[in-house]
């Protein structure tokens, strides 16, 4: 078995789950987009949001401009729900790909074939990246199709940047899960570490402006590098680069760590 077969096998084994995720996410986006015409241009709605507590507005990125298409989609999708769904999806993939297979006793059998462990892990990581790319491509296509139907008026360039940022955010946490699974044969740990990092990143990004002691930690937040309002404010290219590099570091760490320990039988 060559490294390429690790890739194709991983994609083939999870085809049904991937289709289910894509259909579910597209349906959720359609449901949210369908709400927008009922609040478009309602000044009272924006005023209501302005009256929310500052901590709530900061944490969830309420810009006070929910009656515009970009502001509405930022708040309802890109500020929390889409990153949450994409990260859960990626962590699940990363966990099942390595720690899950090792707990099930299948990983040692796979690596018994004449293939370097690091090459096999790199192929598994690439499979995670491809599945994430497919999911965020569905997000992009769904919003492009729904834009003229519900009058969202989304800028295509910023939408592209937002979707790329969403994909990189998911891949970072998925490959971090892969690295934890490579370091220790625990499915629970492979879920917990990237999940805690995601929660930390979200809270620091949302609250650092209100709590000055959190401000120095914003550089450690993956959410901060991507930004809270990618459609209204755009995504910083340097943020995409930083998150992309961090993802590569996580995958390289997984490839190195898997070479340095014995694989456990169930």
Beta strands, then each sheet from edge to edge (+ up, - down):
end
